[in-house]
Amino acid sequence: MPRLNSPSGIVEFARLVGVAPSTISRALAGSPRVAEATRLKIEALAREHGFRLNQTARNLRRQKTDSIGVAIPLGHEIDQNISDPFFMTMLSRLMDEIIGRGYDLLLSRIVPSDDEWLDRLVDSGRIDGIVVMGQSNQIGH
């Protein structure tokens, strides 16, 4: 939660610290391009002022989300549960692998309404990759 008189954005926070916004971004992302003393100072001031990087803006600049989607298409059985122990074990191990590689996981239960559902999910800009799992009569392209 921002504190009273907290900087409202990276430009304002950079002015407060006395460095360029790119230095703030690199320091808070843990980049080795920023000297350790500078990084520690920026991290301390960020905590003190309640400043956090806007991850959505950062991801837009990088054109990377650090998220992998797991889609479960259930077009043939809308009321199908995904609580089957085998299915949950598969999902659990997949999650461990995705998170272990530094990605977030976006889980989507899909009830496909047309043949373009997979394209829309891939092109959504919300994920860097996708795993489609489950038993369904839906065919990806």
Short mmCIF file of the C-alpha atoms (twelve columns), coordinates in Angstrom:
data_MODEL
# 
_entry.id   MODEL 
# 
loop_
_atom_site.group_PDB 
_atom_site.id 
_atom_site.type_symbol 
_atom_site.label_atom_id 
_atom_site.label_alt_id 
_atom_site.label_comp_id 
_atom_site.label_asym_id 
_atom_site.label_seq_id 
_atom_site.Cartn_x 
_atom_site.Cartn_y 
_atom_site.Cartn_z 
_atom_site.pdbx_PDB_model_num 
ATOM 1   C CA . MET A 1   0.000   0.000   0.000   1 
ATOM 2   C CA . PRO A 2   1.496   3.414   -0.965  1 
ATOM 3   C CA . ARG A 3   2.479   5.678   1.889   1 
ATOM 4   C CA . LEU A 4   1.530   9.337   2.172   1 
ATOM 5   C CA . ASN A 5   3.569   11.437  -0.269  1 
ATOM 6   C CA . SER A 6   4.826   8.306   -2.001  1 
ATOM 7   C CA . PRO A 7   6.148   8.715   -5.527  1 
ATOM 8   C CA . SER A 8   3.369   7.857   -7.975  1 
ATOM 9   C CA . GLY A 9   5.541   6.397   -10.715 1 
ATOM 10  C CA . ILE A 10  9.021   5.386   -11.691 1 
ATOM 11  C CA . VAL A 11  9.948   8.846   -13.039 1 
ATOM 12  C CA . GLU A 12  8.969   10.535  -9.780  1 
ATOM 13  C CA . PHE A 13  10.733  7.863   -7.717  1 
ATOM 14  C CA . ALA A 14  13.875  8.195   -9.867  1 
ATOM 15  C CA . ARG A 15  13.887  11.966  -9.219  1 
ATOM 16  C CA . LEU A 16  13.583  11.313  -5.495  1 
ATOM 17  C CA . VAL A 17  16.522  8.876   -5.575  1 
ATOM 18  C CA . GLY A 18  18.586  10.983  -7.992  1 
ATOM 19  C CA . VAL A 19  19.063  8.383   -10.713 1 
ATOM 20  C CA . ALA A 20  17.538  7.600   -14.112 1 
ATOM 21  C CA . PRO A 21  14.285  5.611   -14.295 1 
ATOM 22  C CA . SER A 22  16.161  2.865   -16.156 1 
ATOM 23  C CA . THR A 23  18.502  2.536   -13.148 1 
ATOM 24  C CA . ILE A 24  15.483  2.134   -10.853 1 
ATOM 25  C CA . SER A 25  14.042  -0.523  -13.142 1 
ATOM 26  C CA . ARG A 26  17.313  -2.430  -13.406 1 
ATOM 27  C CA . ALA A 27  18.057  -2.206  -9.682  1 
ATOM 28  C CA . LEU A 28  14.635  -3.453  -8.604  1 
ATOM 29  C CA . ALA A 29  14.827  -6.249  -11.177 1 
ATOM 30  C CA . GLY A 30  18.175  -7.365  -9.722  1 
ATOM 31  C CA . SER A 31  20.230  -6.545  -12.797 1 
ATOM 32  C CA . PRO A 32  24.008  -6.986  -12.449 1 
ATOM 33  C CA . ARG A 33  24.384  -3.764  -14.481 1 
ATOM 34  C CA . VAL A 34  23.680  -1.757  -11.298 1 
ATOM 35  C CA . ALA A 35  26.371  -1.442  -8.636  1 
ATOM 36  C CA . GLU A 36  25.467  -3.302  -5.449  1 
ATOM 37  C CA . ALA A 37  25.622  -0.163  -3.277  1 
ATOM 38  C CA . THR A 38  23.253  1.656   -5.649  1 
ATOM 39  C CA . ARG A 39  20.899  -1.322  -5.791  1 
ATOM 40  C CA . LEU A 40  20.787  -1.595  -1.992  1 
ATOM 41  C CA . LYS A 41  20.092  2.147   -1.659  1 
ATOM 42  C CA . ILE A 42  17.279  1.964   -4.226  1 
ATOM 43  C CA . GLU A 43  15.750  -1.133  -2.606  1 
ATOM 44  C CA . ALA A 44  15.810  0.536   0.828   1 
ATOM 45  C CA . LEU A 45  14.189  3.715   -0.485  1 
ATOM 46  C CA . ALA A 46  11.606  1.699   -2.405  1 
ATOM 47  C CA . ARG A 47  10.627  -0.116  0.814   1 
ATOM 48  C CA . GLU A 48  10.580  3.154   2.761   1 
ATOM 49  C CA . HIS A 49  8.325   4.858   0.216   1 
ATOM 50  C CA . GLY A 50  6.192   1.833   -0.672  1 
ATOM 51  C CA . PHE A 51  7.342   1.936   -4.294  1 
ATOM 52  C CA . ARG A 52  7.009   -1.109  -6.536  1 
ATOM 53  C CA . LEU A 53  7.672   -1.556  -10.226 1 
ATOM 54  C CA . ASN A 54  4.616   -1.754  -12.423 1 
ATOM 55  C CA . GLN A 55  5.098   -5.325  -13.671 1 
ATOM 56  C CA . THR A 56  2.522   -4.942  -16.426 1 
ATOM 57  C CA . ALA A 57  4.408   -1.983  -17.900 1 
ATOM 58  C CA . ARG A 58  7.703   -3.826  -17.525 1 
ATOM 59  C CA . ASN A 59  6.296   -6.880  -19.286 1 
ATOM 60  C CA . LEU A 60  4.980   -4.732  -22.142 1 
ATOM 61  C CA . ARG A 61  8.442   -3.230  -22.663 1 
ATOM 62  C CA . ARG A 62  10.091  -6.635  -22.538 1 
ATOM 63  C CA . GLN A 63  7.331   -8.241  -24.635 1 
ATOM 64  C CA . LYS A 64  7.425   -11.118 -22.167 1 
ATOM 65  C CA . THR A 65  4.998   -12.090 -19.412 1 
ATOM 66  C CA . ASP A 66  6.995   -14.731 -17.525 1 
ATOM 67  C CA . SER A 67  3.769   -16.761 -17.489 1 
ATOM 68  C CA . ILE A 68  2.914   -20.130 -18.977 1 
ATOM 69  C CA . GLY A 69  -0.717  -20.938 -19.625 1 
ATOM 70  C CA . VAL A 70  -2.250  -24.305 -18.889 1 
ATOM 71  C CA . ALA A 71  -5.501  -24.701 -20.787 1 
ATOM 72  C CA . ILE A 72  -8.006  -27.390 -19.989 1 
ATOM 73  C CA . PRO A 73  -10.538 -27.561 -22.830 1 
ATOM 74  C CA . LEU A 74  -13.800 -29.121 -21.763 1 
ATOM 75  C CA . GLY A 75  -15.921 -28.719 -24.867 1 
ATOM 76  C CA . HIS A 76  -17.337 -32.207 -24.804 1 
ATOM 77  C CA . GLU A 77  -18.448 -32.168 -21.179 1 
ATOM 78  C CA . ILE A 78  -19.147 -28.735 -19.716 1 
ATOM 79  C CA . ASP A 79  -19.958 -30.140 -16.270 1 
ATOM 80  C CA . GLN A 80  -16.810 -32.304 -16.142 1 
ATOM 81  C CA . ASN A 81  -14.773 -31.914 -12.947 1 
ATOM 82  C CA . ILE A 82  -11.009 -31.673 -12.995 1 
ATOM 83  C CA . SER A 83  -10.713 -33.158 -9.516  1 
ATOM 84  C CA . ASP A 84  -9.742  -36.651 -10.692 1 
ATOM 85  C CA . PRO A 85  -6.663  -37.688 -8.631  1 
ATOM 86  C CA . PHE A 86  -4.642  -38.616 -11.743 1 
ATOM 87  C CA . PHE A 87  -5.433  -35.294 -13.379 1 
ATOM 88  C CA . MET A 88  -4.606  -33.349 -10.194 1 
ATOM 89  C CA . THR A 89  -1.275  -35.199 -9.857  1 
ATOM 90  C CA . MET A 90  -0.393  -34.313 -13.464 1 
ATOM 91  C CA . LEU A 91  -1.354  -30.688 -12.892 1 
ATOM 92  C CA . SER A 92  0.599   -30.515 -9.640  1 
ATOM 93  C CA . ARG A 93  3.785   -31.835 -11.243 1 
ATOM 94  C CA . LEU A 94  3.367   -29.527 -14.223 1 
ATOM 95  C CA . MET A 95  2.950   -26.560 -11.862 1 
ATOM 96  C CA . ASP A 96  6.096   -27.534 -9.960  1 
ATOM 97  C CA . GLU A 97  8.083   -27.627 -13.210 1 
ATOM 98  C CA . ILE A 98  6.721   -24.322 -14.518 1 
ATOM 99  C CA . ILE A 99  7.276   -22.481 -11.234 1 
ATOM 100 C CA . GLY A 100 10.661  -24.158 -10.774 1 
ATOM 101 C CA . ARG A 101 11.758  -22.609 -14.077 1 
ATOM 102 C CA . GLY A 102 10.829  -19.109 -12.903 1 
ATOM 103 C CA . TYR A 103 7.450   -18.740 -14.588 1 
ATOM 104 C CA . ASP A 104 4.028   -17.966 -13.197 1 
ATOM 105 C CA . LEU A 105 1.157   -20.222 -14.146 1 
ATOM 106 C CA . LEU A 106 -2.129  -19.105 -15.665 1 
ATOM 107 C CA . LEU A 107 -4.711  -21.877 -15.429 1 
ATOM 108 C CA . SER A 108 -7.694  -21.611 -17.770 1 
ATOM 109 C CA . ARG A 109 -10.657 -23.930 -17.978 1 
ATOM 110 C CA . ILE A 110 -11.921 -23.462 -21.508 1 
ATOM 111 C CA . VAL A 111 -15.351 -24.248 -22.896 1 
ATOM 112 C CA . PRO A 112 -14.551 -23.755 -26.575 1 
ATOM 113 C CA . SER A 113 -17.239 -21.967 -28.538 1 
ATOM 114 C CA . ASP A 114 -15.468 -22.224 -31.917 1 
ATOM 115 C CA . ASP A 115 -12.306 -23.487 -33.613 1 
ATOM 116 C CA . GLU A 116 -10.364 -20.265 -32.841 1 
ATOM 117 C CA . TRP A 117 -10.225 -20.646 -29.035 1 
ATOM 118 C CA . LEU A 118 -6.601  -21.771 -28.946 1 
ATOM 119 C CA . ASP A 119 -5.445  -19.004 -31.312 1 
ATOM 120 C CA . ARG A 120 -7.181  -16.386 -29.147 1 
ATOM 121 C CA . LEU A 121 -5.526  -17.720 -26.003 1 
ATOM 122 C CA . VAL A 122 -2.065  -17.842 -27.609 1 
ATOM 123 C CA . ASP A 123 -2.473  -14.343 -29.108 1 
ATOM 124 C CA . SER A 124 -3.886  -12.815 -25.899 1 
ATOM 125 C CA . GLY A 125 -0.521  -11.417 -24.779 1 
ATOM 126 C CA . ARG A 126 -1.041  -12.900 -21.313 1 
ATOM 127 C CA . ILE A 127 1.318   -15.865 -21.689 1 
ATOM 128 C CA . ASP A 128 4.694   -16.763 -23.185 1 
ATOM 129 C CA . GLY A 129 3.722   -20.375 -23.860 1 
ATOM 130 C CA . ILE A 130 0.906   -22.806 -23.387 1 
ATOM 131 C CA . VAL A 131 0.284   -26.396 -22.366 1 
ATOM 132 C CA . VAL A 132 -3.063  -27.888 -23.345 1 
ATOM 133 C CA . MET A 133 -4.021  -30.819 -21.169 1 
ATOM 134 C CA . GLY A 134 -6.984  -33.002 -20.481 1 
ATOM 135 C CA . GLN A 135 -9.328  -35.180 -22.430 1 
ATOM 136 C CA . SER A 136 -11.439 -33.388 -24.947 1 
ATOM 137 C CA . ASN A 137 -12.766 -33.627 -28.454 1 
ATOM 138 C CA . GLN A 138 -11.344 -30.177 -29.243 1 
ATOM 139 C CA . ILE A 139 -8.525  -30.094 -31.780 1 
ATOM 140 C CA . GLY A 140 -5.839  -27.396 -31.635 1 
ATOM 141 C CA . HIS A 141 -4.371  -25.917 -34.808 1 
# 
